Amino acid sequence: MSDSEKKNEERGPETGLIEKAFLMGLGATSVAREKAEELADELIKRGQMTKTESEGFVGRLANKADETTTSLSKTVAKETAKVVEGMGLASRKDIARLEAELTEIKALIAQSRPRADEPDGQ
């Protein structure tokens, strides 16, 4: 198993899905900016837009793409959390609580066992 696969496994399935959605959104934002710039350049060539207008145009479209990406990431995170919760999987908090309880139980068991240097456990 590669280091990145181990890191993904440690973070949990929901984190990987959220990361993929975020990266997908970044890609969409990048493509949207490129297309907006291409369109603005074409409109400038046709004389339908000035260079100053094109900067505002591209900026507005890029901002809208960023907002959409952020919204998409939040939606994916919420839906992923619902799916994970519906599956009944333990959260990191649940596992940490169980580990603490297990440590406490082990300590109690160790205390209740007779020691080898004590005759008959007395």
N, CA, C and O atoms as a printed pandas DataFrame, in Angstrom:
     atom_number atom_name residue_name chain_id  residue_number  x_coord  y_coord  z_coord
0              1         N          MET        A               1    0.847   -1.173    0.000
1              2        CA          MET        A               1    0.000    0.000    0.000
2              3         C          MET        A               1    0.897    1.243    0.000
3              4         O          MET        A               1    1.828    1.341    0.800
4              5         N          SER        A               2    0.613    2.188   -0.899
5              6        CA          SER        A               2    1.432    3.394   -0.986
6              7         C          SER        A               2    1.145    4.329    0.187
7              8         O          SER        A               2    0.144    4.180    0.887
8              9         N          ASP        A               3    2.047    5.298    0.387
9             10        CA          ASP        A               3    1.872    6.257    1.480
10            11         C          ASP        A               3    0.588    7.047    1.324
11            12         O          ASP        A               3   -0.108    7.288    2.310
12            13         N          SER        A               4    0.254    7.462    0.091
13            14        CA          SER        A               4   -0.979    8.243   -0.095
14            15         C          SER        A               4   -2.212    7.391    0.172
15            16         O          SER        A               4   -3.209    7.895    0.688
16            17         N          GLU        A               5   -2.159    6.102   -0.173
17            18        CA          GLU        A               5   -3.281    5.217    0.123
18            19         C          GLU        A               5   -3.442    5.043    1.628
19            20         O          GLU        A               5   -4.563    5.005    2.137
20            21         N          LYS        A               6   -2.308    4.937    2.349
21            22        CA          LYS        A               6   -2.369    4.817    3.807
22            23         C          LYS        A               6   -2.958    6.077    4.423
23            24         O          LYS        A               6   -3.781    5.993    5.334
24            25         N          LYS        A               7   -2.547    7.241    3.937
25            26        CA          LYS        A               7   -3.074    8.502    4.452
26            27         C          LYS        A               7   -4.570    8.595    4.192
27            28         O          LYS        A               7   -5.324    9.016    5.068
28            29         N          ASN        A               8   -5.012    8.203    2.986
29            30        CA          ASN        A               8   -6.438    8.230    2.667
30            31         C          ASN        A               8   -7.221    7.284    3.562
31            32         O          ASN        A               8   -8.328    7.604    3.994
32            33         N          GLU        A               9   -6.645    6.114    3.842
33            34        CA          GLU        A               9   -7.308    5.143    4.711
34            35         C          GLU        A               9   -7.429    5.682    6.130
35            36         O          GLU        A               9   -8.452    5.488    6.787
36            37         N          GLU        A              10   -6.381    6.361    6.604
37            38        CA          GLU        A              10   -6.387    6.921    7.956
38            39         C          GLU        A              10   -7.431    8.020    8.084
39            40         O          GLU        A              10   -8.070    8.136    9.130
40            41         N          ARG        A              11   -7.621    8.831    7.044
41            42        CA          ARG        A              11   -8.559    9.951    7.095
42            43         C          ARG        A              11   -9.999    9.479    6.995
43            44         O          ARG        A              11  -10.898   10.162    7.488
44            45         N          GLY        A              12  -10.240    8.365    6.390
45            46        CA          GLY        A              12  -11.581    7.843    6.280
46            47         C          GLY        A              12  -12.157    8.096    4.898
47            48         O          GLY        A              12  -11.677    8.956    4.159
48            49         N          PRO        A              13  -13.205    7.330    4.552
49            50        CA          PRO        A              13  -13.762    7.413    3.199
50            51         C          PRO        A              13  -14.396    8.768    2.907
51            52         O          PRO        A              13  -14.333    9.256    1.779
52            53         N          GLU        A              14  -15.007    9.376    3.921
53            54        CA          GLU        A              14  -15.679   10.646    3.674
54            55         C          GLU        A              14  -14.695   11.743    3.317
55            56         O          GLU        A              14  -15.013   12.615    2.508
56            57         N          THR        A              15  -13.513   11.717    3.901
57            58        CA          THR        A              15  -12.511   12.740    3.616
58            59         C          THR        A              15  -12.027   12.624    2.179
59            60         O          THR        A              15  -11.867   13.637    1.499
60            61         N          GLY        A              16  -11.794   11.421    1.715
61            62        CA          GLY        A              16  -11.359   11.221    0.334
62            63         C          GLY        A              16  -12.378   11.709   -0.660
63            64         O          GLY        A              16  -12.025   12.317   -1.670
64            65         N          LEU        A              17  -13.632   11.451   -0.388
65            66        CA          LEU        A              17  -14.700   11.888   -1.274
66            67         C          LEU        A              17  -14.802   13.402   -1.290
67            68         O          LEU        A              17  -14.977   14.004   -2.349
68            69         N          ILE        A              18  -14.695   14.013   -0.136
69            70        CA          ILE        A              18  -14.752   15.471   -0.044
70            71         C          ILE        A              18  -13.573   16.081   -0.790
71            72         O          ILE        A              18  -13.723   17.063   -1.517
72            73         N          GLU        A              19  -12.401   15.489   -0.602
73            74        CA          GLU        A              19  -11.210   15.988   -1.294
74            75         C          GLU        A              19  -11.376   15.895   -2.798
75            76         O          GLU        A              19  -11.026   16.830   -3.518
76            77         N          LYS        A              20  -11.907   14.778   -3.286
77            78        CA          LYS        A              20  -12.115   14.608   -4.722
78            79         C          LYS        A              20  -13.114   15.641   -5.244
79            80         O          LYS        A              20  -12.908   16.221   -6.310
80            81         N          ALA        A              21  -14.181   15.870   -4.505
81            82        CA          ALA        A              21  -15.178   16.857   -4.925
82            83         C          ALA        A              21  -14.570   18.253   -4.959
83            84         O          ALA        A              21  -14.840   19.037   -5.868
84            85         N          PHE        A              22  -13.746   18.555   -3.955
85            86        CA          PHE        A              22  -13.095   19.859   -3.905
86            87         C          PHE        A              22  -12.164   20.032   -5.104
87            88         O          PHE        A              22  -12.180   21.071   -5.764
88            89         N          LEU        A              23  -11.356   19.013   -5.381
89            90        CA          LEU        A              23  -10.438   19.091   -6.514
90            91         C          LEU        A              23  -11.190   19.193   -7.832
91            92         O          LEU        A              23  -10.764   19.896   -8.747
92            93         N          MET        A              24  -12.306   18.490   -7.921
93            94        CA          MET        A              24  -13.133   18.583   -9.103
94            95         C          MET        A              24  -13.658   20.013   -9.264
95            96         O          MET        A              24  -13.694   20.556  -10.369
96            97         N          GLY        A              25  -14.061   20.602   -8.151
97            98        CA          GLY        A              25  -14.538   21.979   -8.179
98            99         C          GLY        A              25  -13.449   22.944   -8.592
99           100         O          GLY        A              25  -13.692   23.879   -9.355
100          101         N          LEU        A              26  -12.228   22.711   -8.079
101          102        CA          LEU        A              26  -11.099   23.568   -8.481
102          103         C          LEU        A              26  -10.859   23.462   -9.978
103          104         O          LEU        A              26  -10.608   24.462  -10.651
104          105         N          GLY        A              27  -10.939   22.251  -10.488
105          106        CA          GLY        A              27  -10.770   22.058  -11.934
106          107         C          GLY        A              27  -11.845   22.789  -12.714
107          108         O          GLY        A              27  -11.565   23.416  -13.735
108          109         N          ALA        A              28  -13.076   22.707  -12.232
109          110        CA          ALA        A              28  -14.183   23.394  -12.902
110          111         C          ALA        A              28  -13.982   24.904  -12.848
111          112         O          ALA        A              28  -14.256   25.606  -13.821
112          113         N          THR        A              29  -13.507   25.400  -11.717
113          114        CA          THR        A              29  -13.249   26.833  -11.576
114          115         C          THR        A              29  -12.169   27.275  -12.553
115          116         O          THR        A              29  -12.287   28.321  -13.192
116          117         N          SER        A              30  -11.124   26.475  -12.663
117          118        CA          SER        A              30  -10.025   26.796  -13.571
118          119         C          SER        A              30  -10.513   26.822  -15.014
119          120         O          SER        A              30  -10.180   27.733  -15.771
120          121         N          VAL        A              31  -11.297   25.828  -15.391
121          122        CA          VAL        A              31  -11.835   25.768  -16.751
122          123         C          VAL        A              31  -12.769   26.946  -16.994
123          124         O          VAL        A              31  -12.741   27.547  -18.068
124          125         N          ALA        A              32  -13.586   27.278  -16.016
125          126        CA          ALA        A              32  -14.518   28.399  -16.166
126          127         C          ALA        A              32  -13.756   29.698  -16.393
127          128         O          ALA        A              32  -14.143   30.504  -17.240
128          129         N          ARG        A              33  -12.685   29.905  -15.649
129          130        CA          ARG        A              33  -11.868   31.124  -15.818
130          131         C          ARG        A              33  -11.259   31.157  -17.213
131          132         O          ARG        A              33  -11.288   32.187  -17.887
132          133         N          GLU        A              34  -10.706   30.022  -17.645
133          134        CA          GLU        A              34  -10.104   29.966  -18.976
134          135         C          GLU        A              34  -11.130   30.285  -20.058
135          136         O          GLU        A              34  -10.857   31.065  -20.971
136          137         N          LYS        A              35  -12.306   29.683  -19.952
137          138        CA          LYS        A              35  -13.348   29.908  -20.956
138          139         C          LYS        A              35  -13.831   31.363  -20.931
139          140         O          LYS        A              35  -14.098   31.953  -21.977
140          141         N          ALA        A              36  -13.940   31.929  -19.730
141          142        CA          ALA        A              36  -14.357   33.326  -19.610
142          143         C          ALA        A              36  -13.319   34.241  -20.259
143          144         O          ALA        A              36  -13.668   35.205  -20.941
144          145         N          GLU        A              37  -12.040   33.929  -20.041
145          146        CA          GLU        A              37  -10.976   34.734  -20.660
146          147         C          GLU        A              37  -11.010   34.617  -22.180
147          148         O          GLU        A              37  -10.828   35.607  -22.889
148          149         N          GLU        A              38  -11.246   33.396  -22.680
149          150        CA          GLU        A              38  -11.346   33.187  -24.129
150          151         C          GLU        A              38  -12.517   33.981  -24.707
151          152         O          GLU        A              38  -12.386   34.633  -25.744
152          153         N          LEU        A              39  -13.656   33.919  -24.026
153          154        CA          LEU        A              39  -14.837   34.650  -24.487
154          155         C          LEU        A              39  -14.581   36.152  -24.459
155          156         O          LEU        A              39  -14.936   36.863  -25.399
156          157         N          ALA        A              40  -13.964   36.635  -23.380
157          158        CA          ALA        A              40  -13.659   38.062  -23.268
158          159         C          ALA        A              40  -12.712   38.489  -24.390
159          160         O          ALA        A              40  -12.906   39.543  -24.996
160          161         N          ASP        A              41  -11.688   37.677  -24.668
161          162        CA          ASP        A              41  -10.755   38.006  -25.755
162          163         C          ASP        A              41  -11.485   38.092  -27.098
163          164         O          ASP        A              41  -11.218   38.981  -27.907
164          165         N          GLU        A              42  -12.392   37.170  -27.316
165          166        CA          GLU        A              42  -13.172   37.170  -28.566
166          167         C          GLU        A              42  -14.050   38.427  -28.658
167          168         O          GLU        A              42  -14.144   39.045  -29.719
168          169         N          LEU        A              43  -14.686   38.797  -27.554
169          170        CA          LEU        A              43  -15.533   39.992  -27.552
170          171         C          LEU        A              43  -14.700   41.265  -27.749
171          172         O          LEU        A              43  -15.163   42.220  -28.372
172          173         N          ILE        A              44  -13.484   41.275  -27.224
173          174        CA          ILE        A              44  -12.582   42.420  -27.419
174          175         C          ILE        A              44  -12.221   42.527  -28.905
175          176         O          ILE        A              44  -12.251   43.612  -29.485
176          177         N          LYS        A              45  -11.879   41.377  -29.512
177          178        CA          LYS        A              45  -11.523   41.361  -30.935
178          179         C          LYS        A              45  -12.680   41.883  -31.796
179          180         O          LYS        A              45  -12.450   42.581  -32.783
180          181         N          ARG        A              46  -13.906   41.551  -31.430
181          182        CA          ARG        A              46  -15.088   41.980  -32.175
182          183         C          ARG        A              46  -15.458   43.441  -31.875
183          184         O          ARG        A              46  -16.310   44.028  -32.541
184          185         N          GLY        A              47  -14.812   43.998  -30.880
185          186        CA          GLY        A              47  -15.111   45.375  -30.518
186          187         C          GLY        A              47  -16.356   45.502  -29.654
187          188         O          GLY        A              47  -16.896   46.598  -29.506
188          189         N          GLN        A              48  -16.815   44.407  -29.087
189          190        CA          GLN        A              48  -18.022   44.424  -28.264
190          191         C          GLN        A              48  -17.723   44.607  -26.776
191          192         O          GLN        A              48  -18.633   44.712  -25.954
192          193         N          MET        A              49  -16.416   44.643  -26.444
193          194        CA          MET        A              49  -16.029   44.792  -25.046
194          195         C          MET        A              49  -14.633   45.413  -25.013
195          196         O          MET        A              49  -13.803   45.142  -25.880
196          197         N          THR        A              50  -14.387   46.244  -24.008
197          198        CA          THR        A              50  -13.054   46.817  -23.832
198          199         C          THR        A              50  -12.236   45.909  -22.918
199          200         O          THR        A              50  -12.773   45.015  -22.265
200          201         N          LYS        A              51  -10.936   46.155  -22.886
201          202        CA          LYS        A              51  -10.052   45.369  -22.012
202          203         C          LYS        A              51  -10.470   45.544  -20.549
203          204         O          LYS        A              51  -10.481   44.575  -19.790
204          205         N          THR        A              52  -10.810   46.757  -20.154
205          206        CA          THR        A              52  -11.240   47.022  -18.776
206          207         C          THR        A              52  -12.533   46.270  -18.467
207          208         O          THR        A              52  -12.660   45.672  -17.399
208          209         N          GLU        A              53  -13.474   46.297  -19.375
209          210        CA          GLU        A              53  -14.736   45.573  -19.175
210          211         C          GLU        A              53  -14.479   44.068  -19.078
211          212         O          GLU        A              53  -15.119   43.365  -18.296
212          213         N          SER        A              54  -13.540   43.593  -19.881
213          214        CA          SER        A              54  -13.273   42.146  -19.879
214          215         C          SER        A              54  -12.716   41.690  -18.537
215          216         O          SER        A              54  -13.025   40.589  -18.081
216          217         N          GLU        A              55  -11.892   42.533  -17.895
217          218        CA          GLU        A              55  -11.338   42.161  -16.597
218          219         C          GLU        A              55  -12.447   41.988  -15.561
219          220         O          GLU        A              55  -12.439   41.037  -14.779
220          221         N          GLY        A              56  -13.407   42.927  -15.567
221          222        CA          GLY        A              56  -14.544   42.814  -14.645
222          223         C          GLY        A              56  -15.409   41.608  -14.964
223          224         O          GLY        A              56  -15.883   40.911  -14.067
224          225         N          PHE        A              57  -15.606   41.370  -16.255
225          226        CA          PHE        A              57  -16.408   40.236  -16.719
226          227         C          PHE        A              57  -15.798   38.915  -16.262
227          228         O          PHE        A              57  -16.482   38.060  -15.700
228          229         N          VAL        A              58  -14.494   38.765  -16.514
229          230        CA          VAL        A              58  -13.794   37.533  -16.126
230          231         C          VAL        A              58  -13.806   37.386  -14.608
231          232         O          VAL        A              58  -14.010   36.288  -14.090
232          233         N          GLY        A              59  -13.591   38.481  -13.900
233          234        CA          GLY        A              59  -13.595   38.447  -12.438
234          235         C          GLY        A              59  -14.938   38.006  -11.879
235          236         O          GLY        A              59  -14.998   37.191  -10.958
236          237         N          ARG        A              60  -16.020   38.550  -12.442
237          238        CA          ARG        A              60  -17.367   38.161  -11.970
238          239         C          ARG        A              60  -17.633   36.680  -12.222
239          240         O          ARG        A              60  -18.154   35.982  -11.353
240          241         N          LEU        A              61  -17.280   36.212  -13.395
241          242        CA          LEU        A              61  -17.498   34.791  -13.711
242          243         C          LEU        A              61  -16.636   33.895  -12.828
243          244         O          LEU        A              61  -17.091   32.845  -12.375
244          245         N          ALA        A              62  -15.406   34.302  -12.585
245          246        CA          ALA        A              62  -14.519   33.508  -11.722
246          247         C          ALA        A              62  -15.068   33.475  -10.295
247          248         O          ALA        A              62  -15.042   32.430   -9.644
248          249         N          ASN        A              63  -15.561   34.610   -9.813
249          250        CA          ASN        A              63  -16.153   34.639   -8.469
250          251         C          ASN        A              63  -17.366   33.723   -8.380
251          252         O          ASN        A              63  -17.544   33.007   -7.395
252          253         N          LYS        A              64  -18.194   33.751   -9.413
253          254        CA          LYS        A              64  -19.385   32.887   -9.428
254          255         C          LYS        A              64  -18.963   31.412   -9.430
255          256         O          LYS        A              64  -19.575   30.587   -8.752
256          257         N          ALA        A              65  -17.928   31.091  -10.185
257          258        CA          ALA        A              65  -17.431   29.703  -10.216
258          259         C          ALA        A              65  -16.892   29.307   -8.839
259          260         O          ALA        A              65  -17.104   28.183   -8.385
260          261         N          ASP        A              66  -16.193   30.238   -8.175
261          262        CA          ASP        A              66  -15.683   29.955   -6.825
262          263         C          ASP        A              66  -16.834   29.706   -5.850
263          264         O          ASP        A              66  -16.776   28.783   -5.038
264          265         N          GLU        A              67  -17.871   30.527   -5.932
265          266        CA          GLU        A              67  -19.037   30.356   -5.050
266          267         C          GLU        A              67  -19.694   29.005   -5.286
267          268         O          GLU        A              67  -20.092   28.321   -4.343
268          269         N          THR        A              68  -19.801   28.634   -6.548
269          270        CA          THR        A              68  -20.416   27.345   -6.894
270          271         C          THR        A              68  -19.571   26.191   -6.368
271          272         O          THR        A              68  -20.107   25.203   -5.867
272          273         N          THR        A              69  -18.254   26.314   -6.482
273          274        CA          THR        A              69  -17.349   25.277   -5.976
274          275         C          THR        A              69  -17.490   25.131   -4.463
275          276         O          THR        A              69  -17.565   24.018   -3.942
276          277         N          THR        A              70  -17.523   26.258   -3.769
277          278        CA          THR        A              70  -17.671   26.234   -2.312
278          279         C          THR        A              70  -18.991   25.582   -1.925
279          280         O          THR        A              70  -19.038   24.751   -1.018
280          281         N          SER        A              71  -20.052   25.958   -2.608
281          282        CA          SER        A              71  -21.366   25.388   -2.333
282          283         C          SER        A              71  -21.379   23.884   -2.596
283          284         O          SER        A              71  -21.935   23.111   -1.817
284          285         N          LEU        A              72  -20.764   23.487   -3.692
285          286        CA          LEU        A              72  -20.705   22.064   -4.034
286          287         C          LEU        A              72  -19.929   21.286   -2.974
287          288         O          LEU        A              72  -20.345   20.202   -2.564
288          289         N          SER        A              73  -18.812   21.837   -2.537
289          290        CA          SER        A              73  -18.010   21.161   -1.516
290          291         C          SER        A              73  -18.795   20.978   -0.223
291          292         O          SER        A              73  -18.736   19.919    0.402
292          293         N          LYS        A              74  -19.529   22.015    0.176
293          294        CA          LYS        A              74  -20.344   21.926    1.397
294          295         C          LYS        A              74  -21.443   20.873    1.242
295          296         O          LYS        A              74  -21.707   20.097    2.160
296          297         N          THR        A              75  -22.068   20.858    0.086
297          298        CA          THR        A              75  -23.129   19.878   -0.158
298          299         C          THR        A              75  -22.580   18.460   -0.125
299          300         O          THR        A              75  -23.182   17.572    0.480
300          301         N          VAL        A              76  -21.446   18.246   -0.767
301          302        CA          VAL        A              76  -20.832   16.912   -0.769
302          303         C          VAL        A              76  -20.467   16.501    0.650
303          304         O          VAL        A              76  -20.680   15.351    1.035
304          305         N          ALA        A              77  -19.918   17.430    1.435
305          306        CA          ALA        A              77  -19.540   17.122    2.818
306          307         C          ALA        A              77  -20.764   16.716    3.633
307          308         O          ALA        A              77  -20.717   15.738    4.380
308          309         N          LYS        A              78  -21.857   17.460    3.494
309          310        CA          LYS        A              78  -23.088   17.142    4.242
310          311         C          LYS        A              78  -23.647   15.790    3.831
311          312         O          LYS        A              78  -23.998   14.969    4.678
312          313         N          GLU        A              79  -23.727   15.566    2.536
313          314        CA          GLU        A              79  -24.292   14.307    2.050
314          315         C          GLU        A              79  -23.410   13.120    2.422
315          316         O          GLU        A              79  -23.918   12.050    2.755
316          317         N          THR        A              80  -22.112   13.300    2.370
317          318        CA          THR        A              80  -21.200   12.228    2.751
318          319         C          THR        A              80  -21.359   11.897    4.227
319          320         O          THR        A              80  -21.372   10.727    4.609
320          321         N          ALA        A              81  -21.480   12.926    5.055
321          322        CA          ALA        A              81  -21.674   12.709    6.495
322          323         C          ALA        A              81  -22.968   11.931    6.740
323          324         O          ALA        A              81  -23.010   11.049    7.599
324          325         N          LYS        A              82  -24.017   12.254    5.992
325          326        CA          LYS        A              82  -25.289   11.528    6.134
326          327         C          LYS        A              82  -25.116   10.057    5.768
327          328         O          LYS        A              82  -25.614    9.173    6.465
328          329         N          VAL        A              83  -24.410    9.806    4.678
329          330        CA          VAL        A              83  -24.205    8.424    4.232
330          331         C          VAL        A              83  -23.397    7.645    5.267
331          332         O          VAL        A              83  -23.748    6.520    5.622
332          333         N          VAL        A              84  -22.320    8.250    5.744
333          334        CA          VAL        A              84  -21.478    7.579    6.739
334          335         C          VAL        A              84  -22.282    7.307    8.007
335          336         O          VAL        A              84  -22.196    6.222    8.582
336          337         N          GLU        A              85  -23.060    8.293    8.436
337          338        CA          GLU        A              85  -23.890    8.110    9.635
338          339         C          GLU        A              85  -24.914    7.000    9.411
339          340         O          GLU        A              85  -25.157    6.186   10.302
340          341         N          GLY        A              86  -25.504    6.970    8.235
341          342        CA          GLY        A              86  -26.490    5.943    7.904
342          343         C          GLY        A              86  -25.903    4.543    7.868
343          344         O          GLY        A              86  -26.606    3.559    8.096
344          345         N          MET        A              87  -24.626    4.458    7.583
345          346        CA          MET        A              87  -23.952    3.162    7.539
346          347         C          MET        A              87  -23.634    2.652    8.933
347          348         O          MET        A              87  -23.286    1.484    9.105
348          349         N          GLY        A              88  -23.753    3.517    9.924
349          350        CA          GLY        A              88  -23.480    3.102   11.297
350          351         C          GLY        A              88  -22.001    2.947   11.603
351          352         O          GLY        A              88  -21.627    2.206   12.511
352          353         N          LEU        A              89  -21.172    3.631   10.862
353          354        CA          LEU        A              89  -19.731    3.549   11.099
354          355         C          LEU        A              89  -19.347    4.369   12.323
355          356         O          LEU        A              89  -19.964    5.390   12.625
356          357         N          ALA        A              90  -18.333    3.909   13.008
357          358        CA          ALA        A              90  -17.844    4.631   14.183
358          359         C          ALA        A              90  -17.049    5.852   13.725
359          360         O          ALA        A              90  -16.293    5.792   12.756
360          361         N          SER        A              91  -17.238    6.954   14.439
361          362        CA          SER        A              91  -16.475    8.164   14.143
362          363         C          SER        A              91  -15.141    8.100   14.873
363          364         O          SER        A              91  -14.936    7.227   15.717
364          365         N          ARG        A              92  -14.242    9.008   14.557
365          366        CA          ARG        A              92  -12.956    9.074   15.258
366          367         C          ARG        A              92  -13.190    9.319   16.747
367          368         O          ARG        A              92  -12.481    8.778   17.595
368          369         N          LYS        A              93  -14.191   10.137   17.049
369          370        CA          LYS        A              93  -14.528   10.433   18.444
370          371         C          LYS        A              93  -14.995    9.157   19.154
371          372         O          LYS        A              93  -14.604    8.894   20.291
372          373         N          ASP        A              94  -15.829    8.373   18.475
373          374        CA          ASP        A              94  -16.294    7.106   19.049
374          375         C          ASP        A              94  -15.123    6.164   19.328
375          376         O          ASP        A              94  -15.045    5.543   20.387
376          377         N          ILE        A              95  -14.225    6.074   18.367
377          378        CA          ILE        A              95  -13.076    5.177   18.511
378          379         C          ILE        A              95  -12.164    5.648   19.645
379          380         O          ILE        A              95  -11.674    4.830   20.424
380          381         N          ALA        A              96  -11.935    6.946   19.742
381          382        CA          ALA        A              96  -11.096    7.488   20.822
382          383         C          ALA        A              96  -11.720    7.193   22.183
383          384         O          ALA        A              96  -11.016    6.841   23.129
384          385         N          ARG        A              97  -13.052    7.338   22.279
385          386        CA          ARG        A              97  -13.748    7.047   23.533
386          387         C          ARG        A              97  -13.601    5.575   23.888
387          388         O          ARG        A              97  -13.345    5.242   25.045
388          389         N          LEU        A              98  -13.759    4.694   22.913
389          390        CA          LEU        A              98  -13.624    3.256   23.162
390          391         C          LEU        A              98  -12.199    2.878   23.552
391          392         O          LEU        A              98  -11.991    2.023   24.413
392          393         N          GLU        A              99  -11.220    3.516   22.916
393          394        CA          GLU        A              99   -9.824    3.247   23.276
394          395         C          GLU        A              99   -9.557    3.656   24.723
395          396         O          GLU        A              99   -8.870    2.945   25.457
396          397         N          ALA        A             100  -10.101    4.802   25.129
397          398        CA          ALA        A             100   -9.918    5.261   26.513
398          399         C          ALA        A             100  -10.573    4.278   27.485
399          400         O          ALA        A             100   -9.989    3.939   28.515
400          401         N          GLU        A             101  -11.779    3.824   27.159
401          402        CA          GLU        A             101  -12.471    2.851   28.015
402          403         C          GLU        A             101  -11.684    1.550   28.090
403          404         O          GLU        A             101  -11.567    0.953   29.161
404          405         N          LEU        A             102  -11.146    1.109   26.960
405          406        CA          LEU        A             102  -10.375   -0.133   26.932
406          407         C          LEU        A             102   -9.111   -0.008   27.784
407          408         O          LEU        A             102   -8.750   -0.942   28.499
408          409         N          THR        A             103   -8.456    1.112   27.712
409          410        CA          THR        A             103   -7.268    1.350   28.538
410          411         C          THR        A             103   -7.625    1.290   30.017
411          412         O          THR        A             103   -6.896    0.708   30.820
412          413         N          GLU        A             104   -8.749    1.893   30.365
413          414        CA          GLU        A             104   -9.212    1.883   31.762
414          415         C          GLU        A             104   -9.541    0.457   32.212
415          416         O          GLU        A             104   -9.193    0.064   33.325
416          417         N          ILE        A             105  -10.197   -0.307   31.367
417          418        CA          ILE        A             105  -10.549   -1.694   31.698
418          419         C          ILE        A             105   -9.288   -2.536   31.879
419          420         O          ILE        A             105   -9.207   -3.345   32.803
420          421         N          LYS        A             106   -8.316   -2.347   31.007
421          422        CA          LYS        A             106   -7.054   -3.080   31.132
422          423         C          LYS        A             106   -6.377   -2.763   32.459
423          424         O          LYS        A             106   -5.841   -3.656   33.115
424          425         N          ALA        A             107   -6.399   -1.501   32.851
425          426        CA          ALA        A             107   -5.780   -1.098   34.119
426          427         C          ALA        A             107   -6.503   -1.747   35.297
427          428         O          ALA        A             107   -5.861   -2.205   36.242
428          429         N          LEU        A             108   -7.840   -1.790   35.247
429          430        CA          LEU        A             108   -8.612   -2.413   36.323
430          431         C          LEU        A             108   -8.329   -3.910   36.408
431          432         O          LEU        A             108   -8.204   -4.464   37.500
432          433         N          ILE        A             109   -8.230   -4.552   35.263
433          434        CA          ILE        A             109   -7.923   -5.986   35.238
434          435         C          ILE        A             109   -6.536   -6.238   35.816
435          436         O          ILE        A             109   -6.341   -7.160   36.608
436          437         N          ALA        A             110   -5.582   -5.415   35.414
437          438        CA          ALA        A             110   -4.213   -5.571   35.909
438          439         C          ALA        A             110   -4.158   -5.387   37.422
439          440         O          ALA        A             110   -3.402   -6.078   38.104
440          441         N          GLN        A             111   -4.953   -4.462   37.946
441          442        CA          GLN        A             111   -4.974   -4.224   39.391
442          443         C          GLN        A             111   -5.619   -5.378   40.152
443          444         O          GLN        A             111   -5.235   -5.665   41.286
444          445         N          SER        A             112   -6.586   -6.032   39.540
445          446        CA          SER        A             112   -7.321   -7.087   40.247
446          447         C          SER        A             112   -6.617   -8.436   40.195
447          448         O          SER        A             112   -6.976   -9.324   40.969
448          449         N          ARG        A             113   -5.654   -8.629   39.341
449          450        CA          ARG        A             113   -4.913   -9.892   39.244
450          451         C          ARG        A             113   -3.921   -9.991   40.384
451          452         O          ARG        A             113   -3.284   -9.004   40.752
452          453         N          PRO        A             114   -3.792  -11.181   40.940
453          454        CA          PRO        A             114   -2.765  -11.351   41.974
454          455         C          PRO        A             114   -1.388  -11.253   41.335
455          456         O          PRO        A             114   -1.156  -11.733   40.226
456          457         N          ARG        A             115   -0.505  -10.631   42.053
457          458        CA          ARG        A             115    0.850  -10.493   41.548
458          459         C          ARG        A             115    1.634  -11.751   41.852
459          460         O          ARG        A             115    1.341  -12.462   42.813
460          461         N          ALA        A             116    2.614  -12.017   41.044
461          462        CA          ALA        A             116    3.438  -13.218   41.215
462          463         C          ALA        A             116    4.220  -13.192   42.522
463          464         O          ALA        A             116    4.509  -14.244   43.093
464          465         N          ASP        A             117    4.565  -11.990   43.004
465          466        CA          ASP        A             117    5.351  -11.897   44.239
466          467         C          ASP        A             117    4.478  -11.911   45.498
467          468         O          ASP        A             117    4.998  -11.889   46.613
468          469         N          GLU        A             118    3.149  -11.949   45.318
469          470        CA          GLU        A             118    2.231  -12.009   46.458
470          471         C          GLU        A             118    1.708  -13.432   46.613
471          472         O          GLU        A             118    1.170  -13.987   45.655
472          473         N          PRO        A             119    1.849  -14.027   47.770
473          474        CA          PRO        A             119    1.346  -15.399   47.947
474          475         C          PRO        A             119   -0.188  -15.408   47.917
475          476         O          PRO        A             119   -0.832  -14.660   48.653
476          477         N          ASP        A             120   -0.754  -16.244   47.078
477          478        CA          ASP        A             120   -2.198  -16.431   46.954
478          479         C          ASP        A             120   -2.952  -15.125   46.752
479          480         O          ASP        A             120   -4.109  -15.020   47.158
480          481         N          GLY        A             121   -2.351  -14.167   46.160
481          482        CA          GLY        A             121   -3.003  -12.907   45.865
482          483         C          GLY        A             121   -3.263  -12.052   47.064
483          484         O          GLY        A             121   -4.060  -11.119   46.975
484          485         N          GLN        A             122   -2.629  -12.319   48.195
485          486        CA          GLN        A             122   -2.862  -11.521   49.410
486          487         C          GLN        A             122   -1.792  -10.502   49.622
487          488         O          GLN        A             122   -1.840   -9.751   50.596
